[in-house]
């Protein structure tokens, strides 16, 4: 059974289609980012639990980069 990153659980070696799966995911992410950078981008509305903001994922440099990106790519939204 393949894991999250399409590996063979018995050998931990990438499966033959792991590269294609990764490329497909990267293309999908790039397409989503292009939509959010348009002048007429959709305004996302989300509710985040406090623990989502406090969860340490990727260390300080990754968290800082994600926060900076989120702040720089938002329009004037008012938190509610």
KESE-462191 format. One record per residue: residue in three letters; residue number from 1; x, y, z of N, C-alpha, C in turn. Coordinates in Angstrom, 2 decimals. Layout:
NODE residuo num    n.px    n.py    n.pz   ca.px   ca.py   ca.pz    c.px    c.py    c.pz
NODE     ALA NUM       X       Y       Z       X       Y       Z       X       Y       Z
...
end
This chain:
NODE residuo num    n.px    n.py    n.pz   ca.px   ca.py   ca.pz    c.px    c.py    c.pz
NODE     UNK   1    0.85   -1.19    0.00    0.00    0.00    0.00    0.88    1.24    0.00
NODE     UNK   2    0.66    2.15   -0.90    1.47    3.36   -1.01    1.14    4.35    0.08
NODE     UNK   3    2.14    5.08    0.55    1.95    6.08    1.58    1.56    7.41    0.97
NODE     UNK   4    1.65    8.42    1.79    1.24    9.75    1.35    2.04   10.22    0.14
NODE     UNK   5    3.30    9.88    0.08    4.15   10.35   -1.00    4.36    9.26   -2.05
NODE     UNK   6    3.43    8.32   -2.15    3.46    7.25   -3.15    4.72    6.41   -3.04
NODE     UNK   7    5.02    5.94   -1.84    6.15    5.04   -1.66    5.63    3.64   -1.44
NODE     UNK   8    6.47    2.67   -1.71    6.15    1.28   -1.45    6.48    1.02    0.00
NODE     UNK   9    5.48    0.71    0.83    5.67    0.57    2.26    6.67   -0.52    2.61
NODE     UNK  10    6.77   -1.57    1.81    7.67   -2.67    2.11    9.13   -2.27    1.92
NODE     UNK  11    9.44   -1.49    0.90   10.83   -1.16    0.61   11.17    0.31    0.83
NODE     UNK  12   10.15    1.15    1.05   10.32    2.59    1.19   10.95    3.23   -0.05
NODE     UNK  13   10.90    2.54   -1.16   11.39    3.10   -2.42   10.23    3.79   -3.13
NODE     UNK  14   10.49    4.86   -3.83    9.41    5.52   -4.59    8.82    4.57   -5.62
NODE     UNK  15    7.52    4.66   -5.80    6.85    3.85   -6.82    7.13    4.46   -8.19
NODE     UNK  16    6.91    3.70   -9.24    7.21    4.22  -10.59    6.47    5.51  -10.93
NODE     UNK  17    5.28    5.72  -10.37    4.53    6.93  -10.73    4.70    8.06   -9.72
NODE     UNK  18    5.62    7.92   -8.76    5.80    8.97   -7.74    6.15   10.31   -8.37
NODE     UNK  19    7.00   10.31   -9.39    7.37   11.56  -10.05    6.19   12.22  -10.74
NODE     UNK  20    5.36   11.41  -11.39    4.18   11.97  -12.07    3.19   12.53  -11.05
NODE     UNK  21    3.02   11.84   -9.93    2.11   12.32   -8.89    2.60   13.65   -8.34
NODE     UNK  22    3.89   13.73   -8.07    4.47   14.98   -7.55    4.31   16.11   -8.55
NODE     UNK  23    4.60   15.86   -9.82    4.45   16.89  -10.85    3.01   17.36  -10.95
NODE     UNK  24    2.06   16.45  -10.86    0.64   16.80  -10.93    0.27   17.70   -9.75
NODE     UNK  25    0.76   17.37   -8.55    0.47   18.18   -7.37    1.09   19.57   -7.48
NODE     UNK  26    2.30   19.65   -8.01    2.96   20.94   -8.17    2.21   21.80   -9.18
NODE     UNK  27    1.78   21.20  -10.30    1.00   21.95  -11.30   -0.31   22.46  -10.70
NODE     UNK  28   -0.98   21.63   -9.90   -2.24   22.05   -9.28   -2.00   23.20   -8.31
NODE     UNK  29   -0.94   23.12   -7.52   -0.64   24.18   -6.57   -0.30   25.48   -7.30
NODE     UNK  30    0.48   25.39   -8.35    0.84   26.57   -9.13   -0.40   27.22   -9.73
NODE     UNK  31   -1.32   26.41  -10.21   -2.57   26.94  -10.79   -3.38   27.67   -9.72
NODE     UNK  32   -3.45   27.09   -8.51   -4.19   27.76   -7.43   -3.54   29.08   -7.05
NODE     UNK  33   -2.20   29.11   -7.01   -1.51   30.34   -6.67   -1.73   31.42   -7.72
NODE     UNK  34   -1.79   31.04   -9.00   -2.06   32.02  -10.07   -3.44   32.64   -9.89
NODE     UNK  35   -4.41   31.83   -9.53   -5.77   32.35   -9.30   -5.77   33.37   -8.19
NODE     UNK  36   -5.05   33.08   -7.11   -5.04   33.98   -5.95   -4.23   35.24   -6.20
NODE     UNK  37   -3.41   35.27   -7.25   -2.62   36.46   -7.56   -3.26   37.35   -8.62
NODE     UNK  38   -4.41   36.92   -9.16   -5.09   37.74  -10.17   -5.64   39.01   -9.53
NODE     UNK  39   -5.89   40.01  -10.36   -6.48   41.26   -9.87   -7.90   41.02   -9.35
NODE     UNK  40   -8.61   40.09   -9.96   -9.99   39.81   -9.55  -10.07   38.49   -8.77
NODE     UNK  41   -9.10   38.29   -7.89   -9.01   37.02   -7.17  -10.21   36.81   -6.24
NODE     UNK  42  -10.55   35.56   -5.99  -11.63   35.30   -5.04  -11.15   35.58   -3.62
NODE     UNK  43  -12.02   36.11   -2.79  -11.66   36.40   -1.41  -11.95   35.16   -0.57
NODE     UNK  44  -10.91   34.53   -0.06  -11.14   33.34    0.76  -11.68   33.72    2.13
NODE     UNK  45  -12.57   32.93    2.63  -13.11   33.13    3.96  -12.86   31.85    4.74
NODE     UNK  46  -12.10   31.97    5.79  -11.74   30.80    6.58  -11.88   31.09    8.06
NODE     UNK  47  -12.07   30.04    8.80  -12.06   30.11   10.25  -10.96   29.16   10.71
NODE     UNK  48   -9.99   29.70   11.42   -8.89   28.89   11.92   -8.97   28.75   13.42
NODE     UNK  49   -8.76   27.55   13.90   -8.66   27.36   15.34   -7.31   27.87   15.82
NODE     UNK  50   -7.24   28.28   17.06   -6.01   28.84   17.61   -4.83   27.87   17.48
NODE     UNK  51   -5.07   26.59   17.67   -3.99   25.61   17.62   -3.37   25.51   16.23
NODE     UNK  52   -4.13   25.82   15.20   -3.57   25.82   13.84   -2.47   26.86   13.75
NODE     UNK  53   -2.66   27.99   14.39   -1.67   29.06   14.34   -0.48   28.77   15.24
NODE     UNK  54   -0.67   27.97   16.26    0.39   27.69   17.22    1.19   26.42   16.88
NODE     UNK  55    0.67   25.59   15.99    1.31   24.31   15.68    2.64   24.55   14.96
NODE     UNK  56    3.75   24.06   15.53    5.06   24.25   14.89    5.27   23.26   13.74
NODE     UNK  57    5.15   23.74   12.53    5.33   22.88   11.35    6.47   23.45   10.52
NODE     UNK  58    7.55   22.72   10.40    8.65   23.12    9.55    9.68   24.03   10.17
NODE     UNK  59    9.51   24.39   11.42   10.49   25.25   12.07   10.24   26.73   11.81
NODE     UNK  60   11.00   27.55   12.48   10.80   29.00   12.43   10.92   29.57   11.01
NODE     UNK  61   11.93   29.21   10.22   12.04   29.81    8.88   10.82   29.49    7.99
NODE     UNK  62   10.31   28.27    8.08    9.16   27.89    7.26    7.92   28.63    7.73
NODE     UNK  63    7.71   28.68    9.03    6.53   29.36    9.58    6.58   30.84    9.22
NODE     UNK  64    7.75   31.46    9.36    7.89   32.88    9.03    7.60   33.12    7.55
NODE     UNK  65    8.13   32.25    6.69    7.89   32.39    5.25    6.43   32.25    4.90
NODE     UNK  66    5.76   31.27    5.52    4.33   31.08    5.24    3.53   32.27    5.73
NODE     UNK  67    3.88   32.78    6.92    3.17   33.94    7.47    3.37   35.16    6.59
NODE     UNK  68    4.63   35.41    6.19    4.92   36.56    5.33    4.16   36.47    4.01
NODE     UNK  69    4.13   35.26    3.44    3.41   35.06    2.17    1.92   35.34    2.36
NODE     UNK  70    1.35   34.80    3.42   -0.09   34.99    3.67   -0.42   36.46    3.86
NODE     UNK  71    0.41   37.17    4.60    0.16   38.59    4.85    0.33   39.41    3.58
NODE     UNK  72    1.36   39.12    2.80    1.62   39.91    1.60    0.63   39.64    0.48
NODE     UNK  73   -0.02   38.49    0.51   -0.92   38.15   -0.59   -2.39   38.37   -0.26
NODE     UNK  74   -2.66   39.06    0.83   -4.06   39.30    1.20   -4.47   40.70    0.83
NODE     UNK  75   -5.74   40.85    0.61   -6.30   42.16    0.39   -6.76   42.67    1.75
NODE     UNK  76   -7.22   43.91    1.85   -7.66   44.42    3.14   -8.86   43.63    3.67
NODE     UNK  77   -8.57   42.69    4.51   -9.63   41.89    5.12   -9.68   42.23    6.60
NODE     UNK  78  -10.86   42.24    7.14  -10.96   42.51    8.56  -11.23   41.20    9.29
NODE     UNK  79  -10.42   40.88   10.29  -10.66   39.65   11.05  -11.94   39.80   11.85
NODE     UNK  80  -12.67   38.72   11.94  -13.92   38.76   12.70  -13.87   37.78   13.83
end
